[in-house]
Amino acid sequence: MISENIAAISTALAPAGVAVIRISGDSPLKVAEKIFSPVGKIKVSDFEPNKMYAGEIEGDDFKDFGLCVYFKAPKSFTGEDTVEFHSHGGLAITKGILKNILNNGARLAKNGEFTKRAFMNGKLSLSSAEGLIDMINSQSIGGVKAGYSLYREKLNGKITELQNELLDAISQIDVDIDFPEEDLESTSTEKVKKSLNNVLSEVDKLIKTFSVGRVIKDGVKVAICGKPNTGKSSILNSLLSYDKAIVSDIAGTTRDIVEGSIDINGVRFNFSDTAGIRESDNKIESLGVEMSKKMVESADIVLFIVDGGNITEEDESIYEIVKDKNIIFAINKIDKEYILDDRADIYISAKEEKNIEELKNLLFDKTVGKVDYNAEFLCEQRHYEALLDTKEKLLSALNVIDSEPLDIISIDVKCAWEKLGEITGKTATEEIINNIFSKFCVGK
């Protein structure tokens, strides 16, 4: 799909050694001819694709010496003819060059418009585009890996396989409908049933990967909880390797949620040091306790802390609240006298930083575990919901396949096929597409 020229600064809008200004559309070379004077005898119109040319780039009432490269359609990111200018990275330089480009036959690109054009031109799937923005926005290596897996079309390939199998089932139903005199319904039903069960099994496998995929992409929410003065704030400080929370012997010092983040084996762990959960007459502290309870409910894992030398009924009452969550029972203050407890997962000393690294590994094992980044897995809520809808339609079809005519069954099968297509973009609505690309920066 060739269209009007769009342009934008593709590198960060900040002082840097080099900046990249990109033009894509039906005639970016014509724009380049107006503002670029190459060194040597080769004209801009005769530029070879994928080759850098040095020369003067004309900005808004100034010139810069830089490079120009031409990517010929369809062998470009967008699938259109594309030109990039590589200039010095001063803010005034990049803005001035962009302004001159806009004055000579291009308009400013919208958020994500380069990538949207790549999608519309069949250069990447919708899920691949989501992987790209995940990589750009990721704050952890795990998030980058998850995004890269999407970007390299691993999930798209799997979903396409499932869609093709459903398409074969729909075709089998159509044959049965078109040739009723052949009495094929019994054979067709068995073939369709086998295909639907195969797809359902694969959909279930993908759905089960979402819990891990989500935390790899978004990070793990860890709620540190326990009664006041068990060393929760000290443990948070030890995990973060700097003093984030105020440490005091006075119970109830932490009255608000104190947060901090670290990477463990490439995955972001977001800690919340909650106010000690207990009954309090202090209104401010009571509000903090309520916030703590909500934080515990939304956490991926609870780090439950007790004072190893002073486990009380108050500890037990809090344990009753959190015991059914994904939990690590940690006994703190083992630098002093402490008791053993069969429920304990780990014994630590925040004061002396004993077993803090072991605690990090335990947090990782109980939330992420072993991940094969080369396999297909879900990390997007949108994909997860589409697969849940797919599963619902497949179950609906299988529940009545032995009692209803196949043409009735085909309605649910076609709906399942469409739901899968929402992931790859084959059947995604304009609203879904626009919402995804609105998350991109202008230059991408």
C-alpha positions as a Markdown table, in Angstrom:
| # | Residue | x | y | z |
|---|---|---|---|---|
| 1 | Met | 0.0 | 0.0 | 0.0 |
| 2 | Ile | 1.9 | 3.0 | -1.3 |
| 3 | Ser | 0.8 | 6.3 | 0.2 |
| 4 | Glu | 1.8 | 9.9 | 0.8 |
| 5 | Asn | 5.2 | 10.7 | 2.4 |
| 6 | Ile | 5.4 | 10.8 | 6.1 |
| 7 | Ala | 8.4 | 11.9 | 8.2 |
| 8 | Ala | 9.7 | 11.9 | 11.8 |
| 9 | Ile | 12.7 | 11.9 | 14.0 |
| 10 | Ser | 13.3 | 8.2 | 14.8 |
| 11 | Thr | 15.9 | 8.6 | 17.5 |
| 12 | Ala | 15.3 | 10.1 | 20.9 |
| 13 | Leu | 14.6 | 13.8 | 20.9 |
| 14 | Ala | 17.7 | 14.6 | 23.1 |
| 15 | Pro | 21.3 | 15.7 | 22.4 |
| 16 | Ala | 23.3 | 12.7 | 20.9 |
| 17 | Gly | 26.1 | 11.9 | 18.6 |
| 18 | Val | 23.8 | 10.9 | 15.8 |
| 19 | Ala | 20.2 | 11.4 | 14.9 |
| 20 | Val | 18.0 | 9.5 | 12.4 |
| 21 | Ile | 15.3 | 11.3 | 10.4 |
| 22 | Arg | 13.1 | 9.0 | 8.4 |
| 23 | Ile | 10.8 | 9.5 | 5.4 |
| 24 | Ser | 8.5 | 6.8 | 4.0 |
| 25 | Gly | 5.9 | 6.8 | 1.3 |
| 26 | Asp | 5.4 | 7.1 | -2.5 |
| 27 | Ser | 8.3 | 9.5 | -3.3 |
| 28 | Pro | 10.8 | 10.0 | -0.5 |
| 29 | Leu | 13.7 | 10.3 | -2.9 |
| 30 | Lys | 12.1 | 13.4 | -4.5 |
| 31 | Val | 12.0 | 15.0 | -1.0 |
| 32 | Ala | 15.7 | 13.9 | -0.5 |
| 33 | Glu | 16.7 | 15.5 | -3.8 |
| 34 | Lys | 15.5 | 18.9 | -2.5 |
| 35 | Ile | 17.5 | 18.9 | 0.7 |
| 36 | Phe | 20.5 | 16.6 | 0.2 |
| 37 | Ser | 23.6 | 17.4 | -1.8 |
| 38 | Pro | 25.8 | 14.2 | -2.2 |
| 39 | Val | 29.5 | 14.2 | -2.4 |
| 40 | Gly | 30.6 | 13.0 | -5.8 |
| 41 | Lys | 28.8 | 12.7 | -9.1 |
| 42 | Ile | 25.9 | 10.3 | -8.3 |
| 43 | Lys | 22.5 | 12.1 | -8.2 |
| 44 | Val | 20.1 | 11.4 | -5.4 |
| 45 | Ser | 17.6 | 10.0 | -8.0 |
| 46 | Asp | 20.3 | 7.4 | -8.9 |
| 47 | Phe | 21.1 | 6.2 | -5.4 |
| 48 | Glu | 21.5 | 2.4 | -5.0 |
| 49 | Pro | 19.3 | 0.9 | -2.3 |
| 50 | Asn | 20.9 | 0.0 | 1.0 |
| 51 | Lys | 24.0 | 2.1 | 0.5 |
| 52 | Met | 25.1 | 5.1 | 2.5 |
| 53 | Tyr | 25.9 | 8.3 | 0.7 |
| 54 | Ala | 27.8 | 11.2 | 2.4 |
| 55 | Gly | 26.8 | 14.8 | 1.7 |
| 56 | Glu | 25.2 | 18.1 | 3.0 |
| 57 | Ile | 21.8 | 18.0 | 4.6 |
| 58 | Glu | 19.9 | 21.2 | 4.3 |
| 59 | Gly | 18.0 | 22.2 | 7.4 |
| 60 | Asp | 15.9 | 25.2 | 8.3 |
| 61 | Asp | 18.4 | 28.0 | 7.2 |
| 62 | Phe | 21.5 | 25.9 | 8.0 |
| 63 | Lys | 23.4 | 22.9 | 6.6 |
| 64 | Asp | 24.8 | 19.8 | 8.3 |
| 65 | Phe | 27.2 | 17.1 | 6.9 |
| 66 | Gly | 25.8 | 13.6 | 7.3 |
| 67 | Leu | 24.6 | 10.5 | 5.5 |
| 68 | Cys | 21.6 | 9.5 | 3.4 |
| 69 | Val | 20.4 | 5.9 | 2.7 |
| 70 | Tyr | 17.6 | 4.7 | 0.4 |
| 71 | Phe | 15.5 | 1.6 | 1.0 |
| 72 | Lys | 13.6 | 0.5 | -2.0 |
| 73 | Ala | 10.1 | -1.1 | -1.7 |
| 74 | Pro | 9.2 | -3.7 | -0.7 |
| 75 | Lys | 12.6 | -4.4 | 1.0 |
| 76 | Ser | 12.1 | -1.8 | 3.7 |
| 77 | Phe | 10.7 | -1.7 | 7.2 |
| 78 | Thr | 7.4 | -0.2 | 6.0 |
| 79 | Gly | 7.3 | -2.0 | 2.7 |
| 80 | Glu | 7.3 | 1.4 | 1.0 |
| 81 | Asp | 10.2 | 3.4 | -0.5 |
| 82 | Thr | 12.1 | 4.9 | 2.5 |
| 83 | Val | 14.9 | 7.4 | 3.0 |
| 84 | Glu | 16.8 | 8.0 | 6.2 |
| 85 | Phe | 19.1 | 10.9 | 7.0 |
| 86 | His | 21.8 | 10.3 | 9.6 |
| 87 | Ser | 22.8 | 13.7 | 11.0 |
| 88 | His | 24.6 | 15.1 | 14.0 |
| 89 | Gly | 22.3 | 14.7 | 17.0 |
| 90 | Gly | 21.8 | 18.2 | 18.3 |
| 91 | Leu | 18.2 | 19.1 | 19.0 |
| 92 | Ala | 18.3 | 22.2 | 16.8 |
| 93 | Ile | 19.9 | 20.2 | 13.9 |
| 94 | Thr | 17.3 | 17.3 | 14.0 |
| 95 | Lys | 14.3 | 19.6 | 14.4 |
| 96 | Gly | 15.6 | 21.9 | 11.6 |
| 97 | Ile | 16.1 | 19.0 | 9.2 |
| 98 | Leu | 12.7 | 17.6 | 10.0 |
| 99 | Lys | 11.1 | 21.1 | 9.4 |
| 100 | Asn | 12.7 | 21.3 | 6.0 |
| 101 | Ile | 11.5 | 17.8 | 5.1 |
| 102 | Leu | 8.0 | 18.8 | 6.0 |
| 103 | Asn | 8.3 | 21.9 | 3.9 |
| 104 | Asn | 9.3 | 19.8 | 0.9 |
| 105 | Gly | 6.7 | 17.2 | 0.4 |
| 106 | Ala | 6.1 | 15.2 | 3.6 |
| 107 | Arg | 3.8 | 15.4 | 6.6 |
| 108 | Leu | 4.6 | 14.6 | 10.2 |
| 109 | Ala | 4.0 | 10.9 | 11.0 |
| 110 | Lys | 1.4 | 10.0 | 13.6 |
| 111 | Asn | 2.2 | 7.7 | 16.6 |
| 112 | Gly | 3.3 | 4.3 | 15.3 |
| 113 | Glu | 2.5 | 5.2 | 11.7 |
| 114 | Phe | 5.7 | 3.7 | 10.3 |
| 115 | Thr | 4.9 | 0.4 | 12.0 |
| 116 | Lys | 1.2 | 0.5 | 11.1 |
| 117 | Arg | 2.2 | 0.9 | 7.4 |
| 118 | Ala | 4.5 | -2.1 | 7.8 |
| 119 | Phe | 1.5 | -4.1 | 9.1 |
| 120 | Met | -0.9 | -2.8 | 6.4 |
| 121 | Asn | 1.7 | -3.8 | 3.7 |
| 122 | Gly | 2.1 | -7.3 | 5.1 |
| 123 | Lys | 5.6 | -6.8 | 6.5 |
| 124 | Leu | 4.7 | -8.0 | 10.0 |
| 125 | Ser | 1.6 | -9.3 | 11.9 |
| 126 | Leu | -0.3 | -7.4 | 14.5 |
| 127 | Ser | 1.2 | -9.5 | 17.3 |
| 128 | Ser | 4.7 | -8.8 | 15.9 |
| 129 | Ala | 4.0 | -5.1 | 16.1 |
| 130 | Glu | 2.9 | -5.6 | 19.7 |
| 131 | Gly | 6.2 | -7.4 | 20.4 |
| 132 | Leu | 8.1 | -4.5 | 18.9 |
| 133 | Ile | 6.5 | -1.9 | 21.2 |
| 134 | Asp | 7.0 | -4.3 | 24.2 |
| 135 | Met | 10.7 | -4.4 | 23.4 |
| 136 | Ile | 10.9 | -0.6 | 23.1 |
| 137 | Asn | 9.1 | -0.1 | 26.4 |
| 138 | Ser | 10.6 | -2.9 | 28.4 |
| 139 | Gln | 12.5 | -2.2 | 31.6 |
| 140 | Ser | 14.0 | -5.7 | 31.9 |
| 141 | Ile | 15.9 | -8.3 | 29.8 |
| 142 | Gly | 13.0 | -10.7 | 30.3 |
| 143 | Gly | 10.6 | -8.2 | 28.8 |
| 144 | Val | 12.9 | -7.7 | 25.9 |
| 145 | Lys | 13.1 | -11.4 | 25.2 |
| 146 | Ala | 9.3 | -11.8 | 25.5 |
| 147 | Gly | 8.8 | -8.9 | 23.1 |
| 148 | Tyr | 11.4 | -10.3 | 20.7 |
| 149 | Ser | 9.7 | -13.6 | 20.6 |
| 150 | Leu | 6.5 | -11.9 | 19.5 |
| 151 | Tyr | 8.3 | -9.7 | 17.1 |
| 152 | Arg | 10.0 | -12.6 | 15.4 |
| 153 | Glu | 6.5 | -14.1 | 14.7 |
| 154 | Lys | 6.7 | -17.2 | 16.9 |
| 155 | Leu | 3.2 | -16.8 | 18.3 |
| 156 | Asn | 1.9 | -15.6 | 14.9 |
| 157 | Gly | 3.2 | -18.9 | 13.3 |
| 158 | Lys | 1.5 | -21.0 | 15.9 |
| 159 | Ile | -1.8 | -19.1 | 15.6 |
| 160 | Thr | -1.7 | -19.4 | 11.8 |
| 161 | Glu | -1.3 | -23.2 | 12.1 |
| 162 | Leu | -4.4 | -23.3 | 14.3 |
| 163 | Gln | -6.4 | -21.1 | 12.0 |
| 164 | Asn | -5.4 | -23.3 | 9.0 |
| 165 | Glu | -6.6 | -26.4 | 10.9 |
| 166 | Leu | -10.0 | -24.7 | 11.7 |
| 167 | Leu | -10.2 | -23.7 | 8.0 |
| 168 | Asp | -9.8 | -27.3 | 7.0 |
| 169 | Ala | -12.6 | -28.2 | 9.4 |
| 170 | Ile | -14.8 | -25.5 | 7.9 |
| 171 | Ser | -14.0 | -26.8 | 4.4 |
| 172 | Gln | -14.9 | -30.3 | 5.4 |
| 173 | Ile | -18.3 | -29.0 | 6.7 |
| 174 | Asp | -18.8 | -27.1 | 3.4 |
| 175 | Val | -18.2 | -30.3 | 1.4 |
| 176 | Asp | -20.8 | -32.2 | 3.5 |
| 177 | Ile | -23.3 | -29.4 | 2.9 |
| 178 | Asp | -22.6 | -29.1 | -0.8 |
| 179 | Phe | -22.8 | -32.9 | -1.5 |
| 180 | Pro | -25.5 | -34.2 | 0.8 |
| 181 | Glu | -26.3 | -37.1 | -1.6 |
| 182 | Glu | -22.9 | -38.6 | -0.9 |
| 183 | Asp | -23.9 | -39.3 | 2.8 |
| 184 | Leu | -20.6 | -38.0 | 4.2 |
| 185 | Glu | -21.9 | -36.5 | 7.4 |
| 186 | Ser | -20.7 | -39.3 | 9.7 |
| 187 | Thr | -17.2 | -39.3 | 8.3 |
| 188 | Ser | -17.1 | -35.4 | 8.2 |
| 189 | Thr | -18.3 | -35.2 | 11.8 |
| 190 | Glu | -15.4 | -37.4 | 13.0 |
| 191 | Lys | -12.8 | -35.4 | 11.0 |
| 192 | Val | -14.2 | -32.1 | 12.3 |
| 193 | Lys | -14.3 | -33.4 | 15.9 |
| 194 | Lys | -10.6 | -34.5 | 15.6 |
| 195 | Ser | -9.6 | -31.1 | 14.3 |
| 196 | Leu | -11.5 | -29.1 | 16.9 |
| 197 | Asn | -10.0 | -31.2 | 19.7 |
| 198 | Asn | -6.5 | -30.7 | 18.3 |
| 199 | Val | -7.0 | -27.0 | 18.2 |
| 200 | Leu | -8.6 | -26.9 | 21.7 |
| 201 | Ser | -5.6 | -28.8 | 23.1 |
| 202 | Glu | -3.1 | -26.3 | 21.6 |
| 203 | Val | -5.2 | -23.3 | 22.7 |
| 204 | Asp | -5.2 | -24.7 | 26.3 |
| 205 | Lys | -1.4 | -25.0 | 26.2 |
| 206 | Leu | -1.1 | -21.4 | 25.2 |
| 207 | Ile | -3.5 | -20.2 | 27.8 |
| 208 | Lys | -1.5 | -21.9 | 30.5 |
| 209 | Thr | 1.6 | -19.9 | 29.5 |
| 210 | Phe | 0.0 | -16.5 | 30.2 |
| 211 | Ser | 0.6 | -16.4 | 34.0 |
| 212 | Val | 4.4 | -16.7 | 33.4 |
| 213 | Gly | 4.4 | -14.6 | 30.2 |
| 214 | Arg | 2.6 | -11.7 | 31.9 |
| 215 | Val | 5.0 | -11.4 | 34.7 |
| 216 | Ile | 8.0 | -11.6 | 32.3 |
| 217 | Lys | 6.6 | -8.7 | 30.4 |
| 218 | Asp | 5.1 | -6.6 | 33.2 |
| 219 | Gly | 7.2 | -7.7 | 36.1 |
| 220 | Val | 6.3 | -9.6 | 39.3 |
| 221 | Lys | 4.3 | -7.9 | 42.0 |
| 222 | Val | 5.6 | -8.8 | 45.4 |
| 223 | Ala | 3.8 | -7.8 | 48.6 |
| 224 | Ile | 6.0 | -7.8 | 51.7 |
| 225 | Cys | 3.7 | -8.3 | 54.7 |
| 226 | Gly | 3.6 | -9.3 | 58.3 |
| 227 | Lys | 2.9 | -7.7 | 61.7 |
| 228 | Pro | 4.7 | -4.4 | 62.6 |
| 229 | Asn | 8.4 | -4.5 | 63.5 |
| 230 | Thr | 9.3 | -7.9 | 62.0 |
| 231 | Gly | 11.9 | -6.3 | 59.7 |
| 232 | Lys | 9.9 | -5.9 | 56.5 |
| 233 | Ser | 11.5 | -2.5 | 55.7 |
| 234 | Ser | 15.0 | -3.8 | 56.5 |
| 235 | Ile | 14.4 | -6.8 | 54.1 |
| 236 | Leu | 13.2 | -4.4 | 51.4 |
| 237 | Asn | 16.3 | -2.3 | 51.8 |
| 238 | Ser | 18.5 | -5.5 | 51.6 |
| 239 | Leu | 16.8 | -6.7 | 48.5 |
| 240 | Leu | 17.2 | -3.3 | 46.8 |
| 241 | Ser | 20.8 | -2.9 | 48.1 |
| 242 | Tyr | 20.0 | 0.7 | 49.3 |
| 243 | Asp | 17.9 | 2.4 | 52.0 |
| 244 | Lys | 14.4 | 2.9 | 50.5 |
| 245 | Ala | 12.3 | 2.4 | 53.6 |
| 246 | Ile | 12.6 | 4.0 | 57.0 |
| 247 | Val | 13.7 | 1.5 | 59.6 |
| 248 | Ser | 12.7 | 1.9 | 63.2 |
| 249 | Asp | 12.0 | -0.1 | 66.4 |
| 250 | Ile | 8.7 | 1.7 | 66.7 |
| 251 | Ala | 5.8 | -0.4 | 65.5 |
| 252 | Gly | 3.7 | 1.1 | 62.8 |
| 253 | Thr | 6.5 | 3.2 | 61.3 |
| 254 | Thr | 5.5 | 2.2 | 57.8 |
| 255 | Arg | 2.1 | 3.7 | 57.3 |
| 256 | Asp | 2.0 | 3.8 | 53.5 |
| 257 | Ile | 3.1 | 1.5 | 50.7 |
| 258 | Val | 6.9 | 1.8 | 50.1 |
| 259 | Glu | 7.9 | 0.5 | 46.7 |
| 260 | Gly | 11.1 | -0.5 | 44.9 |
| 261 | Ser | 12.2 | -2.6 | 41.9 |
| 262 | Ile | 15.1 | -4.9 | 41.0 |
| 263 | Asp | 15.9 | -7.4 | 38.2 |
| 264 | Ile | 16.3 | -11.0 | 39.2 |
| 265 | Asn | 17.6 | -13.2 | 36.4 |
| 266 | Gly | 16.4 | -10.6 | 33.8 |
| 267 | Val | 12.9 | -10.3 | 35.2 |
| 268 | Arg | 11.6 | -7.1 | 36.9 |
| 269 | Phe | 10.4 | -7.7 | 40.5 |
| 270 | Asn | 8.3 | -4.8 | 41.9 |
| 271 | Phe | 8.3 | -4.9 | 45.7 |
| 272 | Ser | 5.7 | -3.2 | 48.0 |
| 273 | Asp | 6.7 | -2.9 | 51.7 |
| 274 | Thr | 3.2 | -2.8 | 53.2 |
| 275 | Ala | 2.2 | -1.3 | 56.5 |
| 276 | Gly | 2.0 | -3.9 | 59.2 |
| 277 | Ile | -1.4 | -5.6 | 59.1 |
| 278 | Arg | -3.0 | -5.2 | 62.5 |
| 279 | Glu | -5.9 | -3.5 | 64.2 |
| 280 | Ser | -5.1 | 0.2 | 65.0 |
| 281 | Asp | -7.0 | 3.1 | 66.6 |
| 282 | Asn | -4.8 | 5.5 | 64.6 |
| 283 | Lys | -6.8 | 6.6 | 61.6 |
| 284 | Ile | -3.7 | 7.2 | 59.4 |
| 285 | Glu | -2.2 | 3.8 | 60.2 |
| 286 | Ser | -5.6 | 2.1 | 59.6 |
| 287 | Leu | -5.7 | 3.5 | 56.1 |
| 288 | Gly | -2.2 | 2.1 | 55.5 |
| 289 | Val | -3.4 | -1.3 | 56.7 |
| 290 | Glu | -6.3 | -1.3 | 54.3 |
| 291 | Met | -4.0 | -0.4 | 51.5 |
| 292 | Ser | -1.8 | -3.3 | 52.5 |
| 293 | Lys | -4.7 | -5.8 | 52.3 |
| 294 | Lys | -5.5 | -4.6 | 48.8 |
| 295 | Met | -1.8 | -4.9 | 47.8 |
| 296 | Val | -1.7 | -8.5 | 49.1 |
| 297 | Glu | -4.8 | -9.3 | 47.1 |
| 298 | Ser | -3.3 | -8.0 | 43.8 |
| 299 | Ala | 0.2 | -9.4 | 44.3 |
| 300 | Asp | 1.7 | -12.3 | 42.3 |
| 301 | Ile | 3.5 | -13.5 | 45.4 |
| 302 | Val | 3.4 | -12.6 | 49.1 |
| 303 | Leu | 6.6 | -12.4 | 51.1 |
| 304 | Phe | 5.3 | -13.1 | 54.6 |
| 305 | Ile | 7.8 | -12.1 | 57.3 |
| 306 | Val | 7.9 | -13.2 | 60.9 |
| 307 | Asp | 10.3 | -12.4 | 63.7 |
| 308 | Gly | 12.0 | -15.8 | 64.4 |
| 309 | Gly | 12.3 | -15.1 | 68.1 |
| 310 | Asn | 8.8 | -13.8 | 68.6 |
| 311 | Ile | 6.0 | -15.6 | 66.6 |
| 312 | Thr | 2.7 | -14.6 | 68.1 |
| 313 | Glu | -1.0 | -14.9 | 67.6 |
| 314 | Glu | -0.9 | -11.8 | 65.6 |
| 315 | Asp | 1.5 | -13.5 | 63.1 |
| 316 | Glu | -0.9 | -16.4 | 63.0 |
| 317 | Ser | -4.0 | -14.3 | 62.2 |
| 318 | Ile | -2.1 | -12.6 | 59.3 |
| 319 | Tyr | -0.9 | -15.9 | 58.1 |
| 320 | Glu | -4.6 | -17.1 | 57.8 |
| 321 | Ile | -5.2 | -14.1 | 55.5 |
| 322 | Val | -2.3 | -14.8 | 53.2 |
| 323 | Lys | -1.7 | -18.6 | 53.4 |
| 324 | Asp | -3.8 | -19.4 | 50.3 |
| 325 | Lys | -1.9 | -17.0 | 48.1 |
| 326 | Asn | 1.4 | -17.8 | 46.3 |
| 327 | Ile | 3.5 | -17.3 | 49.4 |
| 328 | Ile | 7.1 | -17.4 | 50.8 |
| 329 | Phe | 7.1 | -17.9 | 54.6 |
| 330 | Ala | 10.3 | -16.2 | 55.7 |
| 331 | Ile | 11.7 | -16.2 | 59.2 |
| 332 | Asn | 13.7 | -13.1 | 59.9 |
| 333 | Lys | 16.3 | -12.1 | 62.5 |
| 334 | Ile | 18.2 | -15.3 | 62.6 |
| 335 | Asp | 21.2 | -13.3 | 63.8 |
| 336 | Lys | 19.4 | -13.6 | 67.2 |
| 337 | Glu | 17.8 | -16.6 | 68.9 |
| 338 | Tyr | 15.0 | -18.0 | 66.7 |
| 339 | Ile | 12.7 | -21.0 | 66.5 |
| 340 | Leu | 12.3 | -23.5 | 63.6 |
| 341 | Asp | 8.9 | -23.7 | 61.9 |
| 342 | Asp | 7.8 | -26.4 | 59.5 |
| 343 | Arg | 6.0 | -23.8 | 57.3 |
| 344 | Ala | 9.1 | -21.7 | 56.8 |
| 345 | Asp | 10.5 | -21.6 | 53.2 |
| 346 | Ile | 13.6 | -19.7 | 54.2 |
| 347 | Tyr | 15.5 | -18.3 | 57.2 |
| 348 | Ile | 17.1 | -14.8 | 56.8 |
| 349 | Ser | 18.7 | -12.0 | 58.5 |
| 350 | Ala | 18.1 | -8.6 | 57.0 |
| 351 | Lys | 20.5 | -7.0 | 59.5 |
| 352 | Glu | 23.4 | -9.2 | 58.4 |
| 353 | Glu | 22.1 | -9.8 | 54.9 |
| 354 | Lys | 22.1 | -13.6 | 55.4 |
| 355 | Asn | 20.4 | -15.6 | 52.6 |
| 356 | Ile | 19.2 | -12.5 | 50.7 |
| 357 | Glu | 20.5 | -13.9 | 47.4 |
| 358 | Glu | 18.8 | -17.2 | 48.2 |
| 359 | Leu | 15.6 | -15.3 | 48.8 |
| 360 | Lys | 15.8 | -13.6 | 45.4 |
| 361 | Asn | 16.3 | -17.0 | 43.8 |
| 362 | Leu | 13.3 | -18.4 | 45.7 |
| 363 | Leu | 11.1 | -15.5 | 44.5 |
| 364 | Phe | 12.1 | -16.2 | 40.9 |
| 365 | Asp | 11.5 | -19.9 | 41.2 |
| 366 | Lys | 8.0 | -19.5 | 42.7 |
| 367 | Thr | 6.8 | -17.0 | 40.1 |
| 368 | Val | 8.7 | -17.4 | 36.9 |
| 369 | Gly | 10.7 | -20.7 | 37.0 |
| 370 | Lys | 12.3 | -22.1 | 33.9 |
| 371 | Val | 11.2 | -20.3 | 30.7 |
| 372 | Asp | 11.9 | -21.3 | 27.2 |
| 373 | Tyr | 12.0 | -18.1 | 25.3 |
| 374 | Asn | 12.1 | -20.0 | 22.0 |
| 375 | Ala | 8.7 | -21.5 | 22.6 |
| 376 | Glu | 5.3 | -19.9 | 22.0 |
| 377 | Phe | 3.9 | -18.2 | 25.0 |
| 378 | Leu | 1.4 | -15.4 | 25.8 |
| 379 | Cys | 2.4 | -12.1 | 27.4 |
| 380 | Glu | -0.4 | -9.9 | 26.1 |
| 381 | Gln | -3.8 | -9.6 | 27.9 |
| 382 | Arg | -5.4 | -9.1 | 24.5 |
| 383 | His | -4.1 | -12.4 | 23.2 |
| 384 | Tyr | -5.1 | -14.2 | 26.4 |
| 385 | Glu | -8.7 | -12.9 | 26.1 |
| 386 | Ala | -8.9 | -13.8 | 22.4 |
| 387 | Leu | -7.8 | -17.4 | 23.2 |
| 388 | Leu | -10.3 | -17.7 | 26.1 |
| 389 | Asp | -13.0 | -16.7 | 23.6 |
| 390 | Thr | -11.7 | -19.2 | 21.1 |
| 391 | Lys | -11.8 | -21.9 | 23.7 |
| 392 | Glu | -15.4 | -21.0 | 24.5 |
| 393 | Lys | -16.5 | -21.3 | 20.9 |
| 394 | Leu | -14.6 | -24.6 | 20.4 |
| 395 | Leu | -16.2 | -26.1 | 23.5 |
| 396 | Ser | -19.6 | -24.9 | 22.4 |
| 397 | Ala | -19.2 | -26.7 | 19.0 |
| 398 | Leu | -17.8 | -29.9 | 20.5 |
| 399 | Asn | -20.7 | -30.1 | 23.1 |
| 400 | Val | -23.3 | -30.4 | 20.4 |
| 401 | Ile | -21.3 | -31.9 | 17.5 |
| 402 | Asp | -23.0 | -35.3 | 17.9 |
| 403 | Ser | -26.5 | -33.9 | 18.1 |
| 404 | Glu | -26.6 | -30.9 | 15.8 |
| 405 | Pro | -26.2 | -30.7 | 12.0 |
| 406 | Leu | -22.7 | -29.6 | 10.9 |
| 407 | Asp | -23.9 | -26.4 | 9.3 |
| 408 | Ile | -25.0 | -25.3 | 12.8 |
| 409 | Ile | -21.6 | -26.3 | 14.2 |
| 410 | Ser | -19.8 | -24.2 | 11.6 |
| 411 | Ile | -21.1 | -21.0 | 13.2 |
| 412 | Asp | -19.0 | -21.6 | 16.3 |
| 413 | Val | -16.0 | -22.9 | 14.3 |
| 414 | Lys | -16.0 | -19.7 | 12.2 |
| 415 | Cys | -16.2 | -17.6 | 15.3 |
| 416 | Ala | -13.2 | -19.4 | 16.8 |
| 417 | Trp | -11.3 | -18.8 | 13.6 |
| 418 | Glu | -12.1 | -15.1 | 13.7 |
| 419 | Lys | -11.0 | -14.8 | 17.4 |
| 420 | Leu | -7.7 | -16.3 | 16.5 |
| 421 | Gly | -7.4 | -13.9 | 13.6 |
| 422 | Glu | -7.7 | -11.0 | 16.1 |
| 423 | Ile | -4.3 | -12.0 | 17.5 |
| 424 | Thr | -2.5 | -12.0 | 14.1 |
| 425 | Gly | -4.5 | -9.0 | 12.8 |
| 426 | Lys | -6.3 | -11.0 | 10.0 |
| 427 | Thr | -9.7 | -10.2 | 11.5 |
| 428 | Ala | -8.8 | -7.4 | 14.0 |
| 429 | Thr | -11.2 | -4.4 | 14.0 |
| 430 | Glu | -10.0 | -0.9 | 13.1 |
| 431 | Glu | -10.5 | 0.0 | 16.8 |
| 432 | Ile | -8.1 | -2.7 | 17.9 |
| 433 | Ile | -5.5 | -1.8 | 15.3 |
| 434 | Asn | -5.6 | 1.9 | 16.1 |
| 435 | Asn | -5.4 | 1.3 | 19.8 |
| 436 | Ile | -2.2 | -0.8 | 19.4 |
| 437 | Phe | -0.4 | 1.7 | 17.2 |
| 438 | Ser | -1.3 | 4.6 | 19.4 |
| 439 | Lys | 1.0 | 3.2 | 22.0 |
| 440 | Phe | 4.1 | 3.8 | 19.7 |
| 441 | Cys | 6.2 | 6.9 | 19.6 |
| 442 | Val | 6.0 | 9.1 | 16.5 |
| 443 | Gly | 9.3 | 7.9 | 15.0 |
| 444 | Lys | 8.4 | 4.3 | 15.0 |
